């Protein structure tokens, strides 16, 4: 399959129909698929009102903003006797183990109350100390492990924002490769971005609120808050086109986590619901230009194969707003839009959540 060799470092246009920035190299179209279409009449296209065109430099992905050294501390299994004034975080600093791992090993539930004389089991493992601005993706890449395995080993949950000073358990079976080899071995996917793309913040800090316009760019080192309100009104179709591939396993056994919708090049791609941009870039080669929106209630939508991206990470968008122009980037077989929905980390069939046509 063809893969776009470039990472998106384009500029961002504020006018939906003025395609001046964020261009992503495409590929030659292949013959159309024989998959059955989904026919019908879509909702009217709603576009953002024209504004003054301004080009802005796109910041690097959040996982490239802070370097990570693979300097995890090896901890052997032991026990610890709690003394007066001890806290779980203090015990973690003393032993080198993660406070969350100690809590799990001893069956402690929030608010993690401990008392003098209590015997705590300290679990063994390699623990990485999280520094300010580091992301899960950068940590996983530094150790040459899959971030999803780190998520599982540490029982991480929404909103998947690491805290400065947190100690993350690193799976032991990572190969002892060089830094460059570990980086090359790491393959990024949607789940990595959703669960490991947020920069770490201080213990008592709050993530940044979404901004209403791309004229204000949040720094790559800032964690972005998810929408506070629950999704209202459901989802609309992102484009009007023919569904050429459906959700689930394909003929070759490969799984499609969304649907493919054939459309002409530079068709406006619309936000399926109100949300916050969690990612806009081209770091997943198979999908080319990608926009990921968070909608609250653990719901996420993904728009791939874009030729131009018109929003930036941390931007608030409205249902029906143009967020990209369609393309044939990544492994697209034709000019098309890859569209998927996720509930938490689980892909769900978009056709079950979109209006019938």
C-alpha positions in Angstrom: 0.0 0.0 0.0 1.2 3.5 -0.7 2.2 5.6 2.3 2.6 9.3 2.4 6.3 10.0 3.4 5.7 13.4 4.8 4.4 14.5 8.2 2.0 17.4 8.2 3.7 20.6 9.0 1.4 22.8 7.0 -0.5 26.0 7.8 -4.1 26.3 8.9 -6.8 28.2 7.0 -9.6 29.8 8.9 -12.0 29.9 6.0 -13.5 26.5 5.2 -13.6 27.0 1.5 -10.2 28.7 1.1 -7.8 25.8 0.9 -4.5 27.5 1.6 -2.8 25.3 4.2 -2.3 21.8 5.7 -1.8 20.1 2.3 -0.9 16.5 2.6 0.6 14.5 -0.3 -1.8 12.1 -2.0 -1.5 9.0 -4.1 -2.9 7.7 -7.4 -6.4 6.4 -7.2 -7.1 2.7 -7.5 -10.2 1.1 -9.1 -13.4 1.4 -7.1 -14.4 -1.2 -4.6 -17.4 -3.5 -5.2 -18.7 -3.0 -1.6 -22.4 -2.1 -1.4 -23.3 1.6 -1.2 -25.4 3.2 1.5 -27.8 5.6 -0.4 -29.9 8.5 0.7 -30.1 12.2 1.2 -27.7 13.7 3.7 -28.2 16.7 5.9 -27.5 20.1 4.3 -23.8 21.1 4.3 -23.1 23.7 7.0 -19.9 25.6 6.6 -18.2 27.9 9.0 -18.6 31.6 8.0 -15.8 33.2 6.0 -13.2 34.9 8.1 -9.9 36.7 7.4 -7.4 34.1 6.0 -4.3 33.8 8.2 -1.6 31.2 8.1 -0.2 29.8 11.3 2.8 27.5 11.9 1.6 24.1 13.1 3.2 23.0 16.3 4.9 19.6 16.5 2.9 16.6 17.9 2.7 16.7 21.7 4.9 13.6 21.9 7.8 15.3 20.2 7.7 18.3 22.5 9.6 16.7 25.4 12.4 14.1 25.1 12.2 10.9 27.2 15.3 9.1 28.4 14.9 5.3 29.1 16.1 5.7 32.7 13.5 3.5 34.5 14.5 2.4 38.0 14.5 -1.3 38.6 12.7 -2.2 41.9 12.7 -5.6 43.6 9.7 -6.9 45.5 9.9 -6.0 49.2 7.7 -4.9 52.0 7.4 -1.5 53.7 6.2 -0.7 57.2 4.2 2.6 57.3 5.4 5.2 59.8 3.7 8.3 61.1 3.4 11.0 58.5 3.9 8.6 55.5 1.9 9.1 52.3 1.5 6.7 49.4 3.3 9.2 47.2 6.1 9.5 49.7 6.5 5.7 49.9 6.6 5.6 46.1 9.4 8.1 46.1 11.3 6.2 48.8 11.0 2.8 47.1 11.0 3.8 43.4 7.7 2.0 42.8 4.6 3.6 41.5 2.0 4.8 44.0 -0.8 3.3 41.9 1.1 0.0 41.6 1.5 -0.1 45.4 -2.2 0.6 45.9 -3.2 -2.1 43.5 -0.8 -4.6 45.1 -2.3 -4.0 48.5 -6.0 -3.6 47.6 -6.1 0.1 48.5 -9.0 2.1 47.2 -9.4 5.9 47.0 -8.6 7.9 49.0 -5.8 5.4 49.7 -5.7 5.6 53.5 -2.7 4.1 55.2 -1.9 3.9 58.9 1.3 3.5 61.1 2.4 -0.1 61.4 0.7 -1.2 58.3 2.8 -3.6 56.1 2.7 -2.8 52.4 3.9 -5.0 49.6 6.1 -3.2 47.2 5.7 -4.7 43.7 8.8 -5.3 41.6 9.3 -3.9 38.1 10.8 -1.2 36.0 9.3 2.2 36.8 9.7 5.3 34.7 9.5 8.7 36.5 7.2 11.0 34.4 8.6 14.5 33.9 6.7 17.6 32.9 5.3 17.5 29.4 6.2 13.9 28.7 3.6 11.8 26.9 2.7 8.2 27.0 3.6 7.9 23.3 7.1 9.3 23.9 7.6 7.1 26.9 6.6 3.9 25.0 8.8 4.9 22.0 11.8 5.4 24.3 11.5 1.9 25.7 10.5 0.2 22.4 7.2 -1.1 23.8 3.5 -0.8 22.7 1.8 2.0 24.6 -1.4 -0.1 24.9 0.6 -2.6 27.0 1.8 0.1 29.3 -1.9 1.3 29.6 -2.9 -2.3 30.6 0.1 -2.8 33.0 -0.8 0.4 34.8 -4.6 0.1 34.6 -4.7 3.7 33.2 -8.2 5.2 32.6 -9.9 8.3 31.2 -8.8 11.0 30.8 -5.3 9.3 30.3 -3.4 12.4 31.4 -0.1 11.5 33.2 1.0 13.5 36.2 4.5 14.9 36.8 6.2 12.7 39.4 4.0 9.6 38.5 5.9 6.4 38.2 4.8 4.3 35.3 5.4 0.5 35.2 7.3 -0.5 32.0 6.7 -4.1 30.7 9.9 -6.1 31.1 10.2 -7.9 27.8 11.2 -4.8 25.7 14.1 -5.7 23.4 17.5 -4.1 24.4 17.8 -2.1 21.2 19.4 1.3 20.5 17.4 4.5 20.9 17.0 4.8 17.1 15.9 1.2 16.7 13.3 1.5 19.4 11.9 4.7 17.8 11.7 3.0 14.4 10.0 -0.1 15.9 7.2 2.0 17.4 4.1 2.2 15.2 1.5 4.9 16.1 -2.2 4.2 16.0 -5.5 6.0 16.9 -5.6 4.3 20.3 -2.1 5.6 21.1 -3.1 9.1 20.4 -6.3 8.9 22.4 -4.6 7.3 25.5 -1.0 8.5 25.2 -1.0 11.7 23.3 -1.6 14.1 26.2 1.4 15.8 27.9 1.9 15.2 31.6 0.8 18.0 34.0 1.5 18.9 37.6 -0.4 17.0 40.3 -2.8 19.8 41.1 -2.9 21.4 37.6 -5.9 21.3 35.3 -5.7 20.7 31.5 -6.1 23.7 29.2 -9.6 24.6 27.9 -10.4 24.3 24.2 -10.0 27.5 22.2 -12.7 28.7 19.7 -10.4 29.7 16.8 -7.2 28.4 15.3 -5.7 31.9 15.5 -4.8 30.9 19.1 -2.6 27.8 19.1 -2.2 25.8 22.3 1.4 24.8 22.9 2.3 21.2 22.3 3.3 20.9 25.9 -0.3 21.7 27.1 -2.8 19.0 27.9 -6.3 19.7 26.5 -9.4 19.2 28.5 -12.1 17.0 27.1 -15.6 18.5 26.5 -17.3 18.9 29.8 -20.8 18.5 28.5 -22.3 15.2 27.3 -22.9 14.8 23.5 -26.2 16.3 22.4 -28.1 15.6 19.2 -26.2 12.6 18.0 -23.9 12.4 14.9 -24.4 13.6 11.4 -22.7 12.3 8.3 -19.2 14.0 7.7 -19.6 13.9 3.9 -22.2 13.0 1.3 -20.8 10.1 -0.6 -20.9 6.3 -1.4 -19.9 3.9 1.4 -17.3 1.7 -0.3 -16.2 -0.2 2.7 -18.0 -1.1 5.9 -17.0 -1.6 9.5 -15.4 -4.9 10.5 -13.2 -7.5 8.8 -12.5 -7.2 5.1 -12.1 -9.9 2.5 -8.4 -10.3 3.3 -9.1 -10.6 7.0 -7.8 -7.1 7.9 -10.1 -5.2 10.2 -11.6 -1.8 9.3 -12.3 0.3 12.5 -14.6 2.6 10.5 -16.2 3.1 7.1 -14.8 4.5 3.9 -16.8 7.1 2.0 -15.9 7.9 -1.6 -16.1 11.6 -2.4 -14.5 14.0 -4.9 -11.2 15.6 -4.0 -11.4 18.7 -1.8 -14.9 17.9 -0.5 -15.5 19.7 2.8 -15.3 17.2 5.7 -17.7 18.2 8.4 -17.5 17.6 12.2 -20.1 14.9 13.0 -20.9 16.6 16.3 -19.7 19.3 18.6 -16.3 18.5 20.1 -12.7 19.4 20.8 -9.8 18.6 18.4 -7.7 16.0 20.1 -5.3 15.7 17.1 -4.8 17.1 13.6 -1.8 15.7 11.6 -0.4 13.0 9.5 1.6 10.8 11.8 -0.4 7.6 11.1 0.9 6.6 7.6 -2.1 4.4 6.6 -4.6 7.2 7.3 -2.7 10.2 5.9 -4.2 13.5 7.1 -6.3 12.8 10.2 -8.5 14.8 12.5 -9.6 13.3 15.8 -12.5 14.9 17.8 -13.5 14.3 21.4 -17.2 14.7 22.1 -17.5 14.0 25.8 -19.0 10.9 27.4 -16.0 9.0 26.1 -17.0 9.4 22.5 -14.5 10.1 19.7 -14.8 10.6 16.0 -11.9 10.1 13.5 -11.6 11.5 9.9 -8.8 10.2 7.7 -7.3 10.5 4.2 -7.7 14.3 4.3 -5.8 16.4 1.8 -6.0 19.5 3.9 -6.6 20.1 7.6 -8.4 23.2 8.7 -8.3 22.9 12.5 -5.7 22.5 15.2 -5.3 20.5 18.4 -7.2 22.1 21.2 -9.7 23.9 19.0 -13.4 23.7 19.8 -15.6 22.9 16.8 -19.4 22.8 16.2 -21.4 20.1 14.5 -21.4 20.7 10.7 -18.2 22.8 10.8 -15.7 22.2 8.0 -12.6 20.6 9.7 -10.7 19.3 6.6 -10.9 18.9 2.8 -11.0 15.3 1.5 -8.0 13.8 -0.2 -6.4 10.5 -1.2 -3.6 10.5 1.3 -2.2 7.5 3.2 -3.3 4.1 2.0 -6.5 5.5 0.4 -7.7 3.5 -2.7 -9.4 6.6 -4.2 -10.4 10.1 -3.0 -12.3 9.1 0.2 -12.9 9.8 3.8 -12.1 7.2 6.5 -14.7 7.8 9.3 -14.8 6.0 12.6 -16.4 6.3 16.0 -15.1 5.1 19.3 -16.7 4.6 22.7 -13.7 4.8 25.0 -11.0 2.7 23.4 -13.4 0.5 21.4 -14.3 1.2 17.8 -18.0 1.0 17.1 -19.9 0.7 13.7 -20.6 4.3 12.6 -23.6 3.1 10.6 -25.3 2.3 13.8 -25.0 5.9 15.1 -25.5 7.9 11.9 -28.9 8.9 10.5 -30.4 6.4 8.0 -30.2 7.5 4.4 
